[in-house]
Amino acid sequence: MARSVSTRRKLITTVFAWAIGIAIFFPILWTILTSFKTEAAAIADPPVWFNFHWTLDNYATVQERSNYFRHFMNSVIISGGSTLLGLIIAVPAAWSMAFVPAKRTKDVLMWMLSTKMLPPVGVLVPIYLLFRDLGLLDTRIGLVIVLTLINLPIIVWMLYTYFKEIPGEILEAARMDGASLRSEIIHVLTPMAIPGMASTVLLNIILAWNEAFWTLNLTAAKAAPLTAFIASYSSPEGLFYAKLSAASTMAIAPILIMGWFSQKQLVRGLTFGAVK
């Protein structure tokens, strides 16, 4: 029987949740507002909220100075490519760990997760030299490879968690019906784990889209994604906050829209198997 919750507690919980939501969204809102200001209004003290001259000049200047759509396509290809490659590697790995565990499976999982604790700058020099010698600097394929490797532990861990919730008897029944290992993974396992895989894909796209350290250090112009596009508006003359905000808004808008429309699927996947 469900436990009743008092109206007061519901009210307090709602107010608290809204306060956290507003606090999280406020920097994004401020960035969007600043993008419509002049440079003088952007640095006004005290800050100007809504009572200012709204202008689209910053967006026009950003588009004239930089090829936004080239950076946008680089971000789409890099984030999508790294996600696809990560899934191709992670699905068989997570399957083997979930359904054919070895003695050291848990140790391997913990080791993979521990690699996320390594500061990226600690391996920057060897990876940079390796990419230089292989001709992968400032290339999309180079970024796809490095982003796949840095996000692979998270993909494997998430898929492993989802696969563990699927009864092994179903896969055994498929084997008894003559299904090969490939058919078992593609036609039986994958459809049952769609909610979890969808949330994994969305999270990995967001992580790859927002990655700045590797994209700034391994690209120059040809393969530069939107994170490099934003960084280009930091100059020795100083920060032009209005133009920087316009560039930032243009960079985060696609991922915000995708997250907004896919939030139900994301939440469903992240809570997949949480309720028995």
C-alpha positions in Angstrom: 0.0 0.0 0.0 1.4 3.4 -1.0 2.3 5.7 1.8 0.3 8.9 1.9 2.2 12.2 1.6 1.0 15.4 3.3 0.1 18.5 1.2 2.7 20.4 3.1 5.5 18.0 2.2 4.4 18.0 -1.4 4.5 21.8 -1.5 8.0 21.8 0.1 9.3 19.2 -2.3 7.9 21.0 -5.3 9.3 24.4 -4.2 12.7 22.7 -3.5 12.7 21.0 -6.9 11.8 24.2 -8.8 14.6 26.1 -6.9 17.1 23.5 -8.0 15.8 23.6 -11.5 16.0 27.4 -11.7 19.5 27.4 -10.2 20.7 24.9 -12.8 19.0 26.7 -15.8 19.9 30.2 -14.7 23.4 30.3 -16.4 21.8 29.1 -19.6 19.1 31.8 -19.4 21.7 34.5 -18.7 23.8 33.4 -21.6 20.8 33.5 -24.0 19.8 37.0 -22.7 23.3 38.3 -23.0 23.5 37.2 -26.6 20.8 39.7 -27.5 22.6 42.6 -25.7 25.1 45.1 -27.0 28.6 44.8 -25.6 28.0 47.8 -23.3 24.8 46.3 -21.9 26.5 42.9 -21.4 29.0 44.4 -18.9 26.7 46.9 -17.3 26.9 47.2 -13.5 24.3 46.6 -12.1 23.3 43.9 -14.6 20.5 44.7 -17.0 17.8 41.9 -17.0 15.1 42.5 -19.6 15.0 46.3 -20.0 17.7 46.7 -22.8 17.9 47.2 -26.5 17.4 43.7 -28.0 19.6 43.1 -31.1 20.6 40.3 -33.4 23.9 41.9 -34.4 25.9 39.5 -32.3 24.5 36.5 -34.2 25.2 38.2 -37.5 28.7 39.0 -36.5 29.4 35.5 -35.3 28.1 34.0 -38.6 30.2 36.4 -40.6 33.3 35.7 -38.6 33.0 31.9 -38.4 31.4 29.2 -40.5 28.9 28.0 -37.9 27.5 25.2 -40.0 30.9 23.7 -40.7 31.6 23.5 -36.9 28.0 22.2 -36.4 28.5 19.4 -38.9 31.9 18.5 -37.3 30.1 18.2 -33.9 27.4 16.0 -35.4 29.8 13.7 -37.1 32.2 13.5 -34.2 29.6 12.9 -31.5 27.5 10.6 -33.7 30.5 8.6 -34.9 32.0 8.2 -31.4 28.6 7.0 -30.1 28.2 4.5 -32.9 31.7 3.1 -32.6 31.3 3.0 -28.8 28.1 0.9 -29.1 29.7 -1.5 -31.6 32.5 -2.2 -29.1 30.5 -1.9 -25.9 27.5 -4.1 -26.7 29.5 -7.4 -27.1 31.7 -6.4 -24.1 28.7 -5.7 -21.9 26.9 -8.9 -23.1 29.9 -11.1 -22.2 30.3 -9.5 -18.7 26.6 -9.7 -18.0 25.8 -13.2 -19.2 29.2 -15.0 -19.3 31.0 -13.4 -16.3 34.5 -14.4 -15.5 36.2 -14.5 -12.1 37.7 -11.0 -12.7 34.7 -9.4 -14.4 34.0 -7.0 -11.6 37.7 -6.1 -11.3 37.7 -5.3 -15.1 34.6 -3.1 -14.7 36.2 -1.2 -11.8 39.4 -0.8 -13.7 37.6 0.6 -16.7 35.7 3.0 -14.5 38.9 4.1 -12.7 40.4 5.3 -16.1 37.8 8.1 -16.0 39.5 9.4 -12.8 42.8 10.0 -14.8 43.3 13.7 -15.6 43.2 14.1 -19.4 46.2 16.4 -19.3 48.3 13.4 -17.9 48.0 11.6 -21.3 47.8 14.6 -23.6 51.5 14.6 -24.7 51.7 10.9 -25.7 48.3 11.0 -27.5 49.3 14.2 -29.3 52.6 12.7 -30.4 50.8 9.5 -31.5 48.2 11.4 -33.5 50.9 13.6 -35.1 52.9 10.6 -36.3 49.7 8.9 -37.6 48.4 12.0 -39.3 45.3 12.2 -37.2 45.7 15.7 -35.9 42.8 18.0 -36.9 40.8 15.2 -38.3 37.3 14.0 -37.6 38.4 10.3 -37.4 41.0 11.2 -34.8 38.5 12.9 -32.6 36.0 10.0 -33.1 38.6 7.6 -31.9 39.7 9.5 -28.8 36.1 10.4 -27.7 35.1 6.8 -28.1 38.0 5.7 -25.9 37.3 8.2 -23.1 33.5 7.5 -23.0 33.7 3.8 -23.6 33.9 2.9 -19.8 30.6 4.8 -19.2 28.9 3.1 -22.2 30.0 -0.4 -21.0 29.0 0.2 -17.4 25.5 1.5 -18.4 24.9 -1.3 -20.9 26.2 -3.9 -18.4 23.7 -2.6 -15.8 20.8 -2.8 -18.3 21.7 -6.2 -19.6 21.9 -7.6 -16.0 18.2 -6.8 -15.7 17.3 -9.1 -18.6 16.5 -12.7 -17.6 19.2 -15.1 -18.9 16.5 -17.7 -19.5 15.2 -15.7 -22.5 18.7 -15.9 -24.2 18.9 -19.6 -23.3 15.6 -20.2 -25.0 16.8 -18.4 -28.1 19.9 -20.6 -28.2 17.7 -23.7 -27.9 15.8 -22.5 -30.9 19.0 -22.4 -32.9 19.9 -18.7 -32.6 23.5 -17.9 -33.3 25.5 -15.6 -31.0 25.1 -12.8 -33.5 21.3 -13.3 -33.8 21.0 -13.6 -30.0 22.6 -10.2 -29.5 21.0 -8.4 -32.5 17.5 -9.9 -32.5 16.9 -10.9 -28.9 19.1 -8.8 -26.5 19.1 -5.5 -28.3 15.3 -5.0 -28.7 14.8 -5.8 -25.0 17.4 -3.3 -23.9 16.2 -0.5 -26.2 15.3 1.9 -23.4 18.6 1.5 -21.7 20.5 1.7 -25.0 18.6 4.9 -26.0 19.6 6.6 -22.7 23.2 5.4 -23.2 23.3 6.9 -26.7 21.8 10.2 -25.6 24.2 10.5 -22.7 27.2 9.7 -24.8 26.2 12.2 -27.5 25.9 14.9 -24.8 29.3 14.0 -23.4 30.9 14.0 -26.8 29.2 17.2 -27.9 30.4 19.1 -24.8 33.9 17.7 -24.8 36.3 20.7 -24.9 39.7 19.5 -23.7 40.5 17.1 -26.5 38.8 19.1 -29.2 40.8 22.2 -28.4 44.1 20.4 -28.2 43.8 18.0 -31.2 42.1 20.3 -33.7 43.0 23.5 -35.4 40.5 24.4 -38.1 39.3 21.6 -40.4 37.8 19.3 -37.8 37.1 21.9 -35.1 33.6 21.3 -33.5 31.4 23.8 -31.7 33.5 23.8 -28.5 36.4 25.2 -30.5 33.9 27.6 -32.2 33.1 29.0 -28.7 36.7 29.2 -27.6 37.6 31.3 -30.7 35.8 34.2 -29.2 38.3 34.5 -26.3 41.0 36.9 -27.7 44.1 38.7 -26.3 42.0 41.9 -26.5 39.6 40.5 -23.9 36.3 38.7 -23.8 33.5 40.1 -25.9 30.7 38.8 -23.7 27.8 39.5 -26.0 29.4 37.8 -29.0 30.7 34.9 -26.8 27.2 34.4 -25.5 25.8 34.4 -29.0 28.3 31.8 -30.1 27.6 29.7 -26.9 23.8 29.9 -27.5 24.3 28.7 -31.1 26.5 25.8 -29.9 24.2 24.6 -27.1 20.9 25.1 -28.9 20.9 21.8 -30.8 21.8 19.7 -27.8 19.2 21.5 -25.6 16.5 20.9 -28.2 17.5 17.2 -28.5 17.5 16.8 -24.7 14.1 18.5 -24.3 12.4 16.2 -26.8 14.1 13.1 -25.6 13.9 13.7 -21.8 11.2 11.0 -21.3 13.2 8.4 -23.1 16.3 9.5 -21.2 14.6 9.2 -17.8 13.0 5.9 -18.7 16.4 4.5 -19.7 18.2 5.8 -16.7 15.6 4.2 -14.4 15.4 1.0 -16.4 15.3 -1.9 -13.9 15.3 0.4 -10.9 11.8 -0.8 -9.8 11.2 -4.5 -9.3 
